Amino acid sequence: MSSDVDVCVVGGGLAGIAAGLAARAEGASVVVLEGSSHAGGKARTSDGLEHGPQSFNGRYDVFWQLLEQLGLTATAERVGPASSTRWLARFGRLHALKPSPLTLFGTRALTAREKLSLVRDATLGGPVAPAATLHDFFAQRFGASFAEGPLAAMVNGIFAGDPRELGVDGCFPGLAQRAVEKQSVVKALLAAGAPSARKGIYRLAGGMGAIGAAARQKLEIELEAPVRELTRDDSGFWVRGGRDLHARAVVVATEAHVAAKLLWPLSPKLGAALGQLTYAPITVVHWEGDDARFGGGFGYLACPSERLFALGTMFHGNRFSTFVSGAVADDATLAAGIAADVRRLTGGSVGRVLRIDRWPNAVFQPTVAALPVRDGLAALAGEAGVLLAGSYLGASAMKDALASGFAAGQQAWELSQRKPQWSRSLS
Ligand SMILES: Cc1cc2nc3c(=O)[nH]c(=O)nc-3n(C[C@H](O)[C@H](O)[C@H](O)COP(=O)(O)OP(=O)(O)OC[C@H]3O[C@@H](n4cnc5c(N)ncnc54)[C@H](O)[C@@H]3O)c2cc1C
């Protein structure tokens, strides 16, 4: 393995893989140093169970760009229409929500007042007032009960966070502006995302972990090589840890708090800013059972007012993945809590717990307080001469990890081709 490269990527999650691929596509020599025993970061599969994300939204081109480069496009399978039914736990029971406007009128998941406000927004419209938090933005349009009910359930399903702290612009970039322009929040939500021929939810035949495995065939990814120190010299960086190497450009593609520790000695301001970014902890409990009695579909989300144990559950036939806030509950507490939820919601029971995945830093929280800090990172990283990649640079999702990684890899290649400082001072 080479110990002098154009680009070293620290962290072999989705952002690091995208960065490595982008730099290599330009012709750079690239090494990715990954601290754990596998590539792919949170996108990981074992024993047929996903540890982290289970599927992706096909409307985002970055996924197809990644799959194409890894030779995985043909393994992407669109989730069937039966999965389009989603359930909401509210008012003491589960309500089926199908992707049809008729659902809105028929469902008992919403109050009459909430339905009226949604219909009024979509038909009559009217000026949309700006608001910083997700809670305030939706509450002023559809009422506090909506913001604290269905909205909070959805926000838990995506961010596992508090809508009173999460920022509208951080979580759904462009939504507020579109809503102001269209004078309708519903229309702005429907217009979200770039137009794409490949809408829908997709899974990978080999699981999301296939991404890391395929990346190892295309890129030099060294596993169990945690980076502990980065130091600058005139021609780039020394990267030290599981192994030492010199690189003309470095992409730090770890979670923000890890990047904070690594980059603090190079730039205390950058380290301090990264250290302010927080993640929500999540535990995923995989279980199977023939007596769960859920009605089929994609899964359910729970409104916080229901005071259920779990945030929600995804359905896969007689297997289930239940998401619980926090990462410290012991196995017995988790099993008992989920069993109580299932009993209450369906009268059914949990069979066997298959695996428990605890993620202390699961999902970046784009809070109102974090946004100005995050917006200042690019300038600070530029001053320090490093590139950053990771889902925390966007709205916490895989698409954000990939987009930031592809961009950072391209920039790293450009940086690596600049003349070193000593040669500039001679010319
Ligand atoms: C349970 C769960 C479900 C999720 N579901 C979805 C979903 O449905 N849709 C969605 O879009 N997103 C989802 N996410 C979020 C998604 O997984 C992340 O946005 C994305 O995977 C983050 O990728 P990343 O490359 O930025 O970071 P990571 O995946 O965290 O990768 C960082 C990598 O850096 C490595 N590393 C850390 N320290 C060092 C070091 N010192 N040296 C070298 N390497 C180091 C880590 O081992 C890791 O491999 C989910 C997350 C979880 C936990």
The ligand as a Gaussian input file, in Angstrom:
#p B3LYP/6-31G(d) Opt

LIG

0 1
 C      -30.818000       3.464000      12.498000
 C      -30.594000       4.479000      11.429000
 C      -31.508000       4.594000      10.388000
 C      -31.307000       5.541000       9.391000
 N      -32.217000       5.625000       8.364000
 C      -31.996000       6.493000       7.352000
 C      -32.875000       6.527000       6.226000
 O      -33.867000       5.789000       6.158000
 N      -32.593000       7.407000       5.235000
 C      -31.497000       8.236000       5.280000
 O      -31.285000       9.004000       4.349000
 N      -30.642000       8.206000       6.319000
 C      -30.865000       7.364000       7.353000
 N      -30.002000       7.319000       8.405000
 C      -28.879000       8.277000       8.418000
 C      -27.748000       7.768000       7.518000
 O      -27.358000       6.496000       7.943000
 C      -26.589000       8.734000       7.591000
 O      -27.002000      10.006000       7.162000
 C      -25.413000       8.332000       6.701000
 O      -25.218000       6.958000       6.653000
 C      -24.191000       9.055000       7.241000
 O      -23.088000       8.766000       6.422000
 P      -21.698000       9.479000       6.720000
 O      -20.729000       8.915000       5.763000
 O      -21.885000      10.943000       6.778000
 O      -21.325000       9.043000       8.228000
 P      -21.046000       7.627000       8.875000
 O      -21.885000       6.578000       8.251000
 O      -21.164000       7.849000      10.350000
 O      -19.538000       7.315000       8.477000
 C      -18.446000       7.827000       9.210000
 C      -17.340000       6.772000       9.159000
 O      -16.179000       7.287000       9.783000
 C      -15.570000       6.233000      10.500000
 N      -14.684000       6.808000      11.509000
 C      -15.002000       7.408000      12.676000
 N      -13.890000       7.812000      13.314000
 C      -12.838000       7.486000      12.527000
 C      -11.430000       7.669000      12.638000
 N      -10.864000       8.283000      13.681000
 N      -10.634000       7.207000      11.630000
 C      -11.184000       6.589000      10.550000
 N      -12.501000       6.384000      10.403000
 C      -13.333000       6.836000      11.375000
 C      -16.753000       5.484000      11.094000
 O      -16.393000       4.181000      11.513000
 C      -17.707000       5.491000       9.903000
 O      -17.511000       4.384000       9.063000
 C      -30.175000       6.387000       9.425000
 C      -29.243000       6.272000      10.473000
 C      -29.451000       5.321000      11.457000
 C      -28.446000       5.173000      12.564000

